[in-house]
């Protein structure tokens, strides 16, 4: 029922009552006449660049995530959970650990702190490993060749369009091949990432906190605070710096892609090396997880040219939440399944079962990859931007030809075709399915391998409701028309 050829064709709207439906131009090097029409006077006015002296920051509107109290609670919980999961994985085979009674709470806390003293205090060697990784990714991001793409006009910065150097795909492969080569020549053991996981985690936590402080102070010093609430705790948590940069390097984009997902894959790859060293084999469960994490990290880099126009880059401020989770939380907690697998007996599934796992993974990945590709390439096509066709893999139905969309009163467009005909957030559904499979490959005897799936589902659901409120306010009746044409959100024909 998800066959693209079976997509229903919506009827044309009566003239004067609802937004016009139109077809975009066929794929070409230029946006074409229809795209030029879409870029209405209202949109062009929004893109008139003004000098810095006239920049007007966006105003703070409302608290999210529970306001200052919620932000403080999330920061404390985040520091707790990254260490809790590391302790559970390294010392208790990934099981839930908790005091049996209130009387045992004190000794339990002392035991946890003892584990941190024994295995999470970094040496200069550990700090140099993590700092070296960050420096290596920084150098690749700045000096590897690649095309430049423009982001969307930034309203708080006089509608200027920031430029982004797109070299993520070669940087990703350079990182992976360098790591494998260093291990092969005995210069750096990938398995040591597993052995020193606690120390490296602390180095990452310190780096994430320091980066957040630097961006918070930098926004104030440069008078670039955006959507500042006036509450120091909340502003530090969500950030007030929209586009922190050092030279031409966008720190937010670098942290979200180059650091988090590269390191996550290296931790998983290191787990496979460690299992081979200690057990003389690499189980098919570890192989599945390595493939799953490679697919995800590779996709983030191969489609990097689509990222500058995403909501994360265009709208979200870079504060503690993004700095900490991208430098520490994502790589060390989202890869917990690999940690779980190497500290337990090898899990080798029968051929039919592991084939089912791979079939489910590849199916969900195809939906997730092509849905994101359809949306972002549609945006790029209207702007006359190009995308990289030489990166791997390029999947069928990743680009829509002559898609249907809704043109709004302010010249904006809402894609109402492709995968989005079946579910407005179907890429979220596919993402959740992949997250579930990451946990399921570890079996169902432990809860923590599913932490990422539950955490991500909660986060993405919260984000969905934020998106709905934002889109309703932005598009009004045009949003209502869109939801009528594309009535399902997560599950086609169900919800």
C-alpha positions in Angstrom: 0.0 0.0 0.0 3.1 2.2 0.0 3.7 1.8 -3.7 4.4 5.3 -5.1 2.5 4.4 -8.3 -0.7 4.0 -6.2 -0.5 7.5 -4.8 -4.0 9.1 -4.8 -4.2 12.2 -7.0 -6.0 14.9 -5.0 -8.7 16.9 -6.8 -8.1 20.5 -7.7 -9.3 23.0 -5.2 -12.1 25.4 -6.1 -10.7 28.7 -7.2 -10.7 31.4 -4.5 -11.4 29.1 -1.6 -8.1 27.3 -0.9 -4.5 27.5 -2.0 -3.5 26.8 -5.5 -2.1 23.4 -6.3 0.7 23.4 -8.7 3.5 21.3 -10.2 7.1 22.2 -9.7 9.4 22.2 -12.7 11.1 19.1 -13.8 14.5 18.5 -12.3 17.0 20.8 -13.9 20.0 23.1 -13.2 17.8 26.1 -12.7 14.6 26.6 -10.7 12.5 27.3 -13.8 9.6 29.7 -14.3 7.2 28.1 -11.8 9.8 28.4 -9.0 10.3 32.0 -10.0 6.6 32.6 -9.6 6.6 30.9 -6.2 9.2 33.3 -5.0 6.6 36.0 -4.6 7.2 39.6 -3.7 6.5 38.8 0.0 9.3 36.3 0.1 11.7 38.5 -1.8 11.0 41.3 0.6 11.9 39.0 3.5 15.3 38.3 1.8 16.4 41.9 1.4 19.7 42.0 3.2 20.1 44.9 5.7 23.4 46.1 7.4 24.4 44.7 10.8 23.5 48.0 12.5 19.9 47.3 11.7 19.8 43.6 12.7 16.9 42.9 14.9 17.0 39.6 17.0 14.0 37.4 17.1 11.9 38.0 20.2 11.4 35.4 22.9 7.8 34.0 22.8 7.3 31.2 25.2 9.1 28.6 27.3 9.4 25.0 26.1 10.8 21.9 27.9 9.2 23.1 31.1 11.0 26.5 31.2 13.9 27.2 33.5 13.0 24.4 36.0 12.6 21.9 33.2 15.8 23.0 31.6 17.7 22.6 34.9 16.2 19.2 35.4 17.2 18.0 31.9 20.7 19.2 32.4 21.1 17.4 35.7 19.4 14.2 34.3 21.6 14.2 31.2 24.8 14.3 33.2 23.4 11.5 35.4 22.1 9.2 32.6 25.3 9.2 30.5 27.3 7.9 33.5 24.5 5.6 34.7 24.5 3.8 31.3 28.3 3.6 31.1 28.4 2.1 34.6 25.6 -0.3 33.8 27.3 -1.5 30.6 30.8 -1.8 31.9 30.2 -3.2 35.4 26.7 -4.8 35.4 26.3 -6.2 31.8 23.8 -3.5 30.9 21.2 -4.3 33.6 19.2 -1.8 35.5 20.9 -0.9 38.8 19.2 0.7 41.7 19.1 0.5 45.5 16.9 -2.2 46.9 15.6 0.0 49.7 16.0 3.6 51.0 18.5 2.3 53.6 20.8 1.1 50.7 20.5 4.4 48.8 23.6 5.8 50.5 25.9 2.8 49.9 24.5 2.5 46.3 25.5 6.1 45.6 29.0 5.5 47.1 29.3 2.5 44.8 28.4 4.5 41.8 30.8 7.2 42.7 33.5 4.6 43.2 33.0 3.3 39.7 33.4 6.8 38.4 36.6 7.3 40.3 38.0 4.0 39.1 37.0 4.2 35.4 35.9 7.7 34.4 38.6 10.0 35.5 40.5 10.9 32.3 44.2 11.1 32.0 46.0 13.5 29.7 46.2 10.6 27.2 42.4 10.3 27.2 41.9 14.0 26.8 44.4 14.0 24.0 42.5 11.2 22.2 39.2 13.1 22.4 40.7 16.5 21.7 42.6 15.0 18.8 39.4 13.6 17.3 37.7 17.0 17.5 40.8 18.7 16.0 40.9 16.1 13.2 37.2 16.7 12.3 37.7 20.4 12.5 40.7 20.3 10.1 38.7 18.1 7.7 35.7 20.4 7.8 37.8 23.5 7.1 40.3 22.3 4.5 38.8 19.4 2.5 37.6 20.7 -0.8 33.9 20.8 -1.6 31.1 23.0 -3.0 29.5 25.8 -1.0 25.7 26.1 -0.5 23.7 28.9 0.9 21.4 28.6 3.9 18.0 30.2 4.2 17.8 34.0 4.9 18.4 34.5 8.6 15.8 37.1 9.8 17.7 38.0 13.0 20.8 38.7 11.0 19.4 41.0 8.4 18.3 38.2 6.1 21.8 37.4 5.1 22.4 33.9 3.8 25.3 32.0 5.4 27.5 29.8 3.3 28.4 26.3 4.2 31.3 24.2 2.8 29.9 20.8 1.9 32.7 18.2 2.4 31.1 16.0 4.9 31.0 12.8 2.8 34.8 12.8 2.0 35.5 13.8 5.6 33.4 10.9 6.9 35.2 8.4 4.7 38.6 10.0 5.6 37.8 9.5 9.3 36.7 5.9 9.0 39.6 4.9 6.7 42.1 6.7 8.9 40.8 4.9 12.0 41.0 1.5 10.4 44.5 2.3 9.0 45.8 3.4 12.4 44.5 0.2 14.0 46.0 -1.9 11.2 49.5 -0.4 11.6 49.3 -0.7 15.4 49.3 3.1 16.0 45.9 3.3 17.7 43.8 0.3 18.7 40.1 0.9 18.0 39.4 -1.6 20.8 40.9 1.0 23.2 37.8 3.1 22.6 35.9 0.4 24.5 38.5 -0.1 27.2 38.7 3.7 27.9 35.0 4.4 27.3 34.5 5.9 30.8 37.5 8.3 30.6 36.6 9.3 27.1 33.0 10.0 28.2 34.2 12.4 30.9 36.4 14.2 28.3 33.4 14.5 26.1 31.2 15.8 28.9 33.7 18.4 29.8 34.1 19.5 26.1 30.3 19.7 25.7 29.9 21.8 28.8 32.8 24.1 27.9 31.4 24.6 24.3 28.0 25.5 25.7 29.6 28.1 28.0 31.7 29.5 25.2 28.7 29.9 22.9 26.6 31.4 25.7 29.3 34.0 26.5 30.1 34.6 22.8 26.5 35.5 22.0 26.6 38.2 24.8 30.0 39.6 23.9 29.2 39.9 20.2 25.6 41.2 20.9 24.2 38.3 18.9 21.7 37.0 21.4 18.6 35.6 19.7 15.3 34.8 21.4 16.8 35.4 24.8 14.3 35.0 27.6 16.2 36.9 30.2 16.4 33.8 32.4 20.1 32.8 32.6 19.4 29.1 33.3 16.9 28.7 30.5 19.0 30.8 28.0 22.1 28.7 28.8 20.1 25.5 28.4 18.5 26.2 25.0 21.1 28.8 23.9 20.8 32.3 22.5 23.5 31.9 19.7 21.8 30.9 16.4 24.9 30.5 14.2 28.1 30.3 16.2 31.0 30.3 13.8 34.8 30.3 13.9 35.8 31.7 10.6 33.8 29.9 7.9 33.1 26.8 10.1 29.5 26.6 11.5 30.0 25.0 14.9 26.4 23.8 15.2 26.4 21.9 11.9 29.9 20.6 12.7 28.8 19.3 16.1 25.6 17.8 14.9 27.1 15.8 12.0 30.9 15.5 12.1 31.3 14.9 15.9 28.2 13.0 17.1 27.7 10.4 14.4 31.3 9.8 13.5 32.2 9.1 17.1 29.1 6.9 17.6 30.2 4.7 14.6 33.8 4.5 15.8 32.6 3.4 19.2 30.5 0.6 17.6 33.3 -0.3 15.3 35.7 -0.5 18.2 33.3 -2.8 20.0 33.5 -5.2 17.0 37.3 -5.1 17.2 37.2 -5.7 20.9 34.8 -8.7 20.6 37.2 -10.2 18.1 40.2 -9.7 20.4 38.5 -11.2 23.4 36.2 -13.8 22.0 37.8 -14.7 18.7 34.7 -13.9 16.7 32.4 -11.1 15.7 28.7 -12.0 16.3 26.1 -11.3 13.7 24.4 -9.1 16.2 27.4 -6.8 16.4 27.7 -6.9 12.6 24.1 -5.9 12.3 24.6 -3.0 14.7 27.7 -1.8 12.9 25.8 -1.8 9.6 22.9 0.0 11.1 25.1 2.7 12.6 27.2 3.0 9.4 24.0 3.5 7.4 22.8 6.3 9.7 26.1 8.1 10.0 26.8 7.7 6.2 23.4 9.2 5.4 24.0 12.2 7.6 27.1 13.0 5.6 26.1 12.1 2.1 23.1 14.5 2.3 25.0 17.3 4.0 24.0 19.8 1.4 20.4 19.5 2.5 21.1 20.3 6.2 21.6 24.1 6.0 17.9 24.6 5.2 16.7 22.3 8.0 14.9 23.6 11.1 17.8 22.6 13.3 20.2 24.9 11.5 17.9 27.7 10.4 16.0 28.2 13.6 17.2 26.3 16.7 19.7 28.2 18.9 22.9 26.4 19.8 23.0 26.0 23.6 23.9 23.5 26.2 21.2 21.1 25.0 22.7 20.7 21.5 26.4 21.1 22.6 26.3 18.5 25.4 24.2 15.9 23.5 26.1 16.1 20.3 29.6 16.0 21.8 28.8 13.5 24.6 25.2 12.2 24.8 24.6 11.0 21.3 27.8 9.1 20.7 28.0 7.5 24.2 24.4 6.7 24.9 23.0 6.0 21.4 25.8 3.4 21.0 25.0 1.6 24.3 23.8 -1.5 22.4 27.3 -2.1 21.2 28.6 -1.8 24.8 25.9 -4.2 25.9 26.8 -6.8 23.3 30.5 -7.0 24.1 29.9 -7.3 27.9 27.5 -10.3 27.4 27.8 -13.6 25.8 27.9 -13.4 21.9 24.4 -13.3 20.4 24.3 -15.1 17.1 20.9 -15.3 15.4 19.9 -18.0 13.0 20.1 -17.1 9.3 16.3 -16.5 8.9 16.2 -14.3 12.0 19.1 -12.1 11.1 17.8 -11.8 7.6 14.5 -10.5 9.0 16.4 -8.0 11.0 18.3 -6.8 8.0 15.2 -6.7 5.9 13.4 -4.5 8.5 16.4 -2.3 8.9 16.9 -1.7 5.1 13.2 -1.1 4.6 13.0 1.5 7.4 16.2 3.1 6.2 14.9 3.4 2.6 11.8 5.2 3.8 13.7 7.5 6.2 16.5 8.3 3.6 14.2 8.9 0.6 11.6 10.8 2.6 14.2 13.3 3.9 15.7 13.5 0.5 12.4 14.2 -1.2 11.6 17.1 1.2 15.1 18.7 1.1 15.6 18.3 -2.6 12.3 19.9 -3.3 13.3 22.9 -1.2 16.7 23.0 -3.0 15.1 22.8 -6.4 12.9 25.8 -5.8 16.0 27.8 -4.8 18.0 26.6 -7.8 20.5 24.8 -5.6 22.2 21.5 -6.6 22.7 18.4 -4.7 25.5 15.7 -4.7 24.6 12.8 -6.9 27.9 11.0 -6.6 27.5 10.0 -2.9 26.5 6.5 -1.9 23.9 5.2 -1.8 21.5 7.0 -4.0 18.2 5.3 -3.5 15.2 5.0 -5.8 12.4 7.6 -5.3 14.8 10.0 -3.5 13.9 12.8 -5.9 10.3 13.7 -6.9 9.6 14.9 -10.4 6.7 17.4 -10.7 5.5 17.0 -7.1 2.3 18.5 -5.8 2.6 21.2 -3.3 0.6 24.0 -1.7 1.5 27.6 -2.2 0.7 29.8 0.8 -0.2 33.4 1.1 3.4 34.5 1.9 5.0 32.6 -1.0 5.9 29.6 1.1 5.4 26.1 -0.1 4.3 22.9 1.6 5.2 19.6 -0.1 2.1 17.4 -0.3 3.5 14.5 -2.3 5.9 11.6 -2.2 6.1 9.8 1.2 4.3 12.8 2.8 1.1 11.8 1.0 1.1 8.8 3.3 2.3 10.4 6.5 3.3 14.0 7.3 6.0 12.6 9.7 6.6 9.2 8.1 10.4 9.8 8.3 10.0 10.0 12.1 8.2 6.6 12.0 11.1 5.1 10.0 13.6 6.6 12.4 11.8 5.1 15.4 11.7 1.7 13.7 15.4 1.8 13.2 16.0 2.8 16.8 13.8 -0.1 18.0 15.8 -2.5 15.9 19.1 -1.2 17.4 17.7 -2.3 20.8 15.9 -5.5 19.6 19.2 -6.9 18.3 20.3 -7.2 21.9 17.3 -9.3 22.8 14.5 -8.5 25.2 16.1 -9.4 28.6 17.3 -5.9 29.4 15.7 -2.5 29.3 18.6 -0.1 28.7 19.3 -1.2 25.0 15.9 0.4 24.3 16.7 3.6 26.1 17.6 5.4 22.9 14.4 4.3 21.2 12.2 5.5 24.1 14.2 8.7 24.5 14.1 9.5 20.8 10.4 8.7 20.5 9.6 11.0 23.4 11.8 13.8 22.0 10.4 13.5 18.4 6.8 13.4 19.6 7.4 16.6 21.6 9.0 18.1 18.5 6.0 17.1 16.4 3.6 19.1 18.6 6.0 22.0 18.5 6.0 21.8 14.7 2.2 21.7 14.5 1.9 24.8 16.6 4.5 26.6 14.6 3.0 25.6 11.2 -0.5 26.6 12.3 0.7 30.0 13.3 2.7 30.4 10.1 0.3 29.1 7.5 -3.2 29.3 9.1 -5.9 28.0 6.7 -3.2 26.7 4.4 -2.0 24.3 7.1 -5.6 23.1 7.5 -5.8 22.5 3.7 -2.5 20.5 3.9 -3.8 18.3 6.8 -6.9 17.5 4.7 -4.8 16.5 1.7 -2.3 14.6 3.9 -4.4 13.4 6.9 -2.1 10.8 8.4 0.9 11.7 10.5 3.0 8.7 11.5 1.3 5.5 10.3 -0.4 5.5 6.8 -4.1 5.0 6.9 -4.0 4.6 10.7 -2.8 7.7 12.4 
